[in-house]
Amino acid sequence: MNRVFIIIFLFFGLTSTKAQIHEIGVFLGGSNFIGDVGKTTYVAPNEAAFGILYKWNKSPRHSWRFSYTQSKITADDKKSSEPARQTRGYNFENSIKEFSAGLEFDFFDFNLHDSKPKITPYVFSGLSYVRYDGLYFVNGSTKIDATQSALAIPMTVGVKAKLIDKFILGLEVGARYSFKDDLDGSNPSNSKYDNLKFGNINSNDWFVFTGFTLTYTFGNKPCYCAE
């Protein structure tokens, strides 16, 4: 975690505050998993999630966004609405550490230097790098093979408002489509566990972060004009 803060502060040091306005803040909320174990509800936070984020506002309508988020993800077949999963009775727990970068687009003008209150819906997407434990099941119990990594596509929708000077509060739901299918142990990456695979091995795993963002703005007033 300390390395994440060092990287971000180094980035700030290399970025001039004379030409743009910046935001730094936190994400607090929850996570849920969608895959071959447990419920298939898309937005149903069941574990705490937290993170830090930085935005580099390039115009009143779009900004580059960088974030680090971590959470535990869990799922339990007994809480599923599908009878087959309830009968199987599997459950798992994993740890997610996500680095994400991409573009955030505001539907309405969101000039942070305007003294009036501002509110806008927004969308965000880009690319995420995820670290997690590679799992597999033996006799209904999960075992850890090795730390794994994967790429994912974040797809976030939200609404944010500038209610007081320099602080912005947001509410967002962000689904992540992973390029792997082993976050829940159903499709182990290690080929020696091929005989332990189960579920739909042609459908990759999803996880969702839902919660609030609170950011602090700083930097001189930018010139949103063509250079």
C-alpha positions as CSV (number, residue, x, y, z in Angstrom):
1,M,0.0,0.0,0.0
2,N,2.9,2.4,0.8
3,R,4.3,1.9,-2.7
4,V,1.0,3.0,-4.1
5,F,1.1,6.3,-2.2
6,I,4.8,6.9,-3.3
7,I,3.9,6.3,-7.0
8,I,1.0,8.8,-6.8
9,F,3.0,11.5,-5.1
10,L,5.9,11.1,-7.5
11,F,3.3,11.5,-10.3
12,F,2.1,14.7,-8.7
13,G,5.7,16.0,-8.6
14,L,6.1,15.5,-12.3
15,T,2.8,17.1,-13.2
16,S,2.6,20.9,-13.3
17,T,-0.3,22.5,-11.4
18,K,-0.1,25.6,-13.5
19,A,-2.0,24.3,-16.5
20,Q,-4.6,22.0,-15.1
21,I,-6.7,21.4,-12.0
22,H,-6.3,18.2,-10.0
23,E,-8.4,16.0,-7.6
24,I,-7.2,13.6,-5.0
25,G,-9.5,11.6,-2.8
26,V,-10.9,8.4,-1.5
27,F,-13.4,5.7,-2.4
28,L,-15.4,4.0,0.3
29,G,-18.1,1.4,-0.4
30,G,-18.6,-2.3,-1.0
31,S,-17.9,-5.1,-3.5
32,N,-19.7,-8.1,-4.8
33,F,-18.7,-11.0,-7.1
34,I,-20.5,-12.4,-10.2
35,G,-19.3,-15.8,-11.5
36,D,-19.7,-19.5,-11.0
37,V,-20.2,-19.5,-7.2
38,G,-22.9,-17.7,-5.3
39,K,-25.5,-15.2,-6.3
40,T,-25.7,-13.7,-9.8
41,T,-27.1,-10.3,-8.7
42,Y,-25.3,-7.6,-10.4
43,V,-25.2,-5.0,-7.6
44,A,-25.3,-6.5,-4.2
45,P,-22.3,-5.3,-2.0
46,N,-21.4,-7.8,0.7
47,E,-17.8,-6.9,1.6
48,A,-16.2,-3.5,2.4
49,A,-14.1,-1.9,-0.3
50,F,-11.8,1.2,-0.1
51,G,-9.3,3.0,-2.3
52,I,-7.6,6.2,-3.4
53,L,-8.0,8.1,-6.6
54,Y,-6.5,10.9,-8.6
55,K,-8.1,12.9,-11.5
56,W,-6.4,15.2,-13.9
57,N,-9.2,17.4,-15.4
58,K,-8.4,18.2,-19.0
59,S,-11.6,20.1,-19.6
60,P,-15.0,20.8,-17.8
61,R,-16.3,17.6,-19.5
62,H,-13.5,15.0,-19.2
63,S,-10.6,14.0,-17.0
64,W,-8.0,11.3,-16.8
65,R,-8.6,9.1,-13.7
66,F,-6.1,6.8,-11.9
67,S,-7.1,4.7,-8.8
68,Y,-6.1,1.9,-6.5
69,T,-8.9,-0.1,-4.9
70,Q,-8.8,-3.2,-2.7
71,S,-11.4,-5.4,-1.2
72,K,-12.3,-8.9,-0.2
73,I,-14.7,-10.7,-2.5
74,T,-16.9,-13.6,-1.2
75,A,-19.7,-15.7,-2.5
76,D,-21.8,-18.5,-1.2
77,D,-23.9,-21.0,-3.2
78,K,-26.4,-21.2,-0.3
79,K,-27.4,-17.6,-0.9
80,S,-28.0,-18.2,-4.6
81,S,-31.5,-18.3,-6.1
82,E,-30.4,-21.2,-8.4
83,P,-31.4,-24.7,-6.9
84,A,-28.3,-26.4,-8.4
85,R,-25.9,-24.0,-6.7
86,Q,-27.8,-24.3,-3.4
87,T,-27.4,-28.1,-3.5
88,R,-23.7,-27.8,-4.4
89,G,-23.0,-25.5,-1.4
90,Y,-19.6,-24.1,-2.5
91,N,-18.3,-20.8,-1.1
92,F,-15.0,-18.9,-1.4
93,E,-13.1,-15.8,-0.3
94,N,-10.5,-13.9,-2.2
95,S,-8.6,-10.7,-2.0
96,I,-8.7,-8.1,-4.9
97,K,-6.1,-5.4,-5.4
98,E,-6.9,-3.2,-8.5
99,F,-4.9,-0.5,-10.3
100,S,-7.1,1.3,-12.8
101,A,-6.6,4.1,-15.4
102,G,-8.9,5.6,-17.9
103,L,-11.1,8.5,-19.0
104,E,-14.0,9.9,-17.0
105,F,-16.7,11.8,-19.1
106,D,-19.1,14.3,-17.5
107,F,-22.5,14.6,-19.2
108,F,-22.9,18.3,-18.1
109,D,-20.3,21.1,-17.8
110,F,-18.4,20.6,-14.5
111,N,-16.1,23.7,-14.3
112,L,-14.7,23.4,-10.8
113,H,-13.7,27.1,-10.8
114,D,-17.3,28.2,-11.1
115,S,-18.5,29.3,-7.6
116,K,-22.0,27.9,-8.2
117,P,-22.9,24.4,-7.0
118,K,-22.4,21.8,-9.7
119,I,-23.9,18.4,-10.3
120,T,-23.5,15.9,-13.2
121,P,-23.8,12.2,-14.1
122,Y,-20.7,10.7,-15.5
123,V,-19.2,7.5,-16.9
124,F,-15.7,6.0,-16.6
125,S,-13.9,3.3,-18.5
126,G,-10.3,2.3,-19.2
127,L,-8.1,-0.6,-18.2
128,S,-7.5,-2.3,-14.8
129,Y,-4.7,-4.5,-13.5
130,V,-5.8,-6.9,-10.8
131,R,-3.9,-9.0,-8.3
132,Y,-5.6,-11.9,-6.5
133,D,-5.1,-15.4,-5.1
134,G,-5.4,-18.2,-7.6
135,L,-7.9,-20.7,-6.1
136,Y,-9.1,-24.2,-6.7
137,F,-11.6,-26.5,-4.9
138,V,-10.9,-29.8,-3.3
139,N,-13.8,-31.7,-1.7
140,G,-15.8,-28.5,-1.5
141,S,-13.0,-26.4,0.1
142,T,-10.9,-23.7,-1.5
143,K,-7.1,-24.0,-1.7
144,I,-4.6,-21.3,-2.7
145,D,-2.3,-22.1,-5.6
146,A,-0.4,-18.9,-6.2
147,T,-0.9,-15.1,-6.6
148,Q,-2.3,-14.4,-10.0
149,S,-2.8,-11.2,-12.1
150,A,-5.4,-10.3,-14.7
151,L,-6.6,-7.4,-16.9
152,A,-10.1,-6.1,-16.6
153,I,-12.4,-3.6,-18.2
154,P,-14.0,-1.1,-15.7
155,M,-17.4,0.2,-16.6
156,T,-18.6,2.8,-14.1
157,V,-21.6,5.1,-14.0
158,G,-22.2,7.7,-11.3
159,V,-23.3,11.1,-10.3
160,K,-21.1,13.8,-8.5
161,A,-21.7,17.2,-7.0
162,K,-19.6,20.1,-5.9
163,L,-21.5,21.1,-2.7
164,I,-18.8,23.1,-0.9
165,D,-15.6,24.8,-2.1
166,K,-12.9,22.4,-3.3
167,F,-14.7,19.2,-2.2
168,I,-16.6,16.9,-4.6
169,L,-18.9,14.1,-3.5
170,G,-19.8,11.2,-5.8
171,L,-21.9,8.1,-5.9
172,E,-20.9,5.4,-8.4
173,V,-21.4,1.7,-9.4
174,G,-18.4,0.2,-11.3
175,A,-18.6,-3.3,-12.8
176,R,-15.3,-5.0,-13.8
177,Y,-15.2,-7.5,-16.6
178,S,-12.2,-9.7,-15.9
179,F,-10.2,-11.5,-18.6
180,K,-9.9,-14.5,-16.3
181,D,-12.3,-17.1,-14.9
182,D,-10.5,-18.2,-11.8
183,L,-11.2,-15.6,-9.2
184,D,-13.7,-18.0,-7.6
185,G,-11.6,-21.2,-8.1
186,S,-14.0,-22.6,-10.7
187,N,-11.5,-22.5,-13.6
188,P,-7.9,-22.7,-12.2
189,S,-5.1,-21.2,-14.3
190,N,-2.7,-24.0,-13.4
191,S,-3.3,-26.8,-15.9
192,K,-2.5,-29.5,-13.2
193,Y,-6.0,-28.7,-11.7
194,D,-7.9,-29.1,-15.0
195,N,-9.8,-32.0,-13.6
196,L,-11.2,-29.7,-10.8
197,K,-12.9,-27.2,-13.1
198,F,-16.6,-26.6,-12.9
199,G,-19.3,-24.2,-14.0
200,N,-19.3,-22.3,-17.3
201,I,-15.7,-22.1,-18.3
202,N,-16.6,-20.0,-21.3
203,S,-17.8,-17.1,-19.2
204,N,-15.2,-14.9,-17.4
205,D,-15.7,-13.5,-13.9
206,W,-17.1,-10.1,-12.9
207,F,-16.7,-8.0,-9.8
208,V,-18.4,-4.8,-8.8
209,F,-17.4,-1.8,-6.6
210,T,-20.3,0.3,-5.3
211,G,-19.8,3.4,-3.1
212,F,-18.9,7.0,-2.5
213,T,-16.0,9.1,-3.7
214,L,-14.8,12.2,-1.9
215,T,-12.1,14.3,-3.7
216,Y,-10.3,17.5,-2.9
217,T,-9.5,19.9,-5.8
218,F,-6.3,21.9,-6.2
219,G,-4.2,23.6,-8.8
220,N,-4.5,26.9,-10.6
221,K,-7.4,27.8,-12.9
222,P,-6.7,26.1,-16.3
223,C,-7.1,27.5,-19.7
224,Y,-9.5,25.1,-21.5
225,C,-8.5,26.2,-25.0
226,A,-6.5,24.6,-27.8
227,E,-2.8,24.9,-27.4
